[in-house]
């Protein structure tokens, strides 16, 4: 994980920034995007120091253990639990447990306040770019510029690999929260915020 010293401001090396820009499908010459991302990561790293992340990782392991026990009961009873809108709880939980186990095997960890949610917010609300992902029809792999951007930043900044499926989960949640805003509404909101006003 990259750390930020109290007397320093977080900045990328040029070659690292180029990797990130290439993954996200935008120009490495876009200085505003670079500054936006560096400032956001500077705040994130200061708010989530290494010792806090270590504690969060320990808590995540406890959650994983409890989730596996819950799934064992579902399998034993051949039952599932459904949300009010009829969505299975067991199936997505099983997928998340599989993701968490793979990350643990790779030496990573699961962050309760994932960086990928902040990256989705930056992508949509500051850069006014569409939230979305794609599926390769041949391989079934999740992809798209936003997914590649999230995976690359997470790997570089936190030193942990996340799967595209996990990034897609964050994108879907961001779509639920921000999907109702048009580009014009976001642009106006950004203008109001820059001018120090309350907003529309």
CORVENPE-V363498 format. One record per residue. N is the residue number from 1. SS is DSSP state (alpha for helix, beta for strand, coil for the rest). OMEGA is omega in radians with two decimals (none if undefined). Layout:
# CORVENPE-V363498
N,SS,OMEGA
N,SS,OMEGA
This chain:
# CORVENPE-V363498
1,coil,3.07
2,coil,3.07
3,coil,-3.13
4,coil,3.10
5,coil,-3.09
6,coil,-3.08
7,coil,-3.12
8,coil,3.01
9,coil,-3.08
10,coil,3.06
11,coil,3.08
12,coil,2.86
13,coil,-3.08
14,alpha,-3.10
15,alpha,3.10
16,alpha,3.11
17,alpha,3.13
18,alpha,3.08
19,alpha,-3.11
20,alpha,3.14
21,alpha,3.10
22,alpha,3.13
23,alpha,-3.11
24,alpha,3.09
25,coil,3.06
26,coil,-3.02
27,coil,3.03
28,coil,3.12
29,coil,-3.13
30,coil,-3.05
31,alpha,-3.13
32,alpha,3.10
33,alpha,3.14
34,alpha,-3.12
35,alpha,3.10
36,alpha,-3.11
37,alpha,-3.14
38,alpha,3.13
39,alpha,3.12
40,alpha,-3.13
41,alpha,3.08
42,alpha,3.11
43,alpha,-3.12
44,alpha,-3.08
45,alpha,3.11
46,alpha,-3.13
47,alpha,-3.09
48,coil,-3.14
49,coil,-3.03
50,alpha,-3.10
51,alpha,3.09
52,alpha,3.12
53,alpha,3.12
54,alpha,3.12
55,alpha,3.11
56,alpha,3.14
57,alpha,3.10
58,alpha,3.11
59,alpha,3.14
60,alpha,3.11
61,alpha,3.08
62,alpha,3.13
63,alpha,3.13
64,alpha,-3.14
65,alpha,3.14
66,alpha,3.14
67,alpha,3.13
68,alpha,3.09
69,alpha,3.13
70,alpha,3.11
71,alpha,3.10
72,alpha,3.13
73,alpha,3.12
74,alpha,-3.14
75,alpha,-3.13
76,alpha,-3.07
77,alpha,-3.10
78,coil,-3.11
79,coil,2.98
80,coil,3.07
81,coil,-3.08
82,beta,3.08
83,coil,-3.10
84,coil,-3.14
85,coil,3.04
86,coil,-3.13
87,coil,3.09
88,beta,3.05
89,coil,-3.07
90,alpha,-3.07
91,alpha,3.12
92,alpha,3.09
93,alpha,3.11
94,alpha,3.11
95,alpha,-3.13
96,alpha,3.11
97,alpha,3.11
98,alpha,3.10
99,alpha,-3.12
100,alpha,-3.14
101,alpha,3.13
102,alpha,3.11
103,alpha,3.11
104,alpha,3.12
105,alpha,-3.14
106,coil,3.09
107,coil,3.14
108,coil,3.13
109,coil,-3.13
110,coil,-3.09
111,coil,-3.13
112,coil,3.04
113,coil,-2.98
114,coil,3.08
115,alpha,-3.06
116,alpha,3.10
117,alpha,3.07
118,alpha,3.14
119,alpha,3.08
120,alpha,3.13
121,alpha,3.11
122,alpha,-3.11
123,alpha,-3.06
124,alpha,-2.96
125,alpha,3.13
126,alpha,-3.09
127,coil,3.11
128,coil,3.09
129,coil,-3.06
130,coil,3.04
131,coil,3.13
132,coil,3.09
133,coil,3.11
134,beta,3.10
135,beta,3.07
136,coil,-3.07
137,coil,-3.12
138,coil,-3.05
139,coil,-3.06
140,coil,-3.13
141,coil,3.06
142,beta,3.14
143,beta,-3.11
144,coil,-3.08
145,alpha,-3.12
146,alpha,3.13
147,alpha,-3.14
148,alpha,3.12
149,alpha,-3.13
150,alpha,-3.11
151,alpha,-3.09
152,alpha,-3.13
153,alpha,-3.13
154,alpha,-3.12
155,alpha,-3.10
156,alpha,-3.00
157,alpha,-3.06
158,alpha,3.14
159,coil,-3.13
160,coil,3.10
161,coil,2.96
162,coil,-3.14
163,coil,3.09
164,alpha,3.13
165,alpha,3.12
166,alpha,3.10
167,alpha,3.14
168,alpha,3.10
169,alpha,3.11
170,alpha,3.13
171,alpha,3.13
172,alpha,3.12
173,alpha,3.10
174,alpha,3.09
175,alpha,3.12
176,alpha,-3.08
177,alpha,-2.99
178,alpha,-3.02
179,coil,-3.12
180,coil,-3.11
181,coil,3.07
182,coil,3.09
183,alpha,-3.12
184,alpha,3.12
185,alpha,3.12
186,alpha,3.12
187,alpha,3.14
188,alpha,3.12
189,alpha,3.12
190,alpha,3.12
191,alpha,3.12
192,alpha,-3.12
193,alpha,3.11
194,alpha,-3.12
195,coil,3.10
196,coil,3.13
197,coil,-3.04
198,coil,-3.10
199,coil,-3.07
200,coil,none
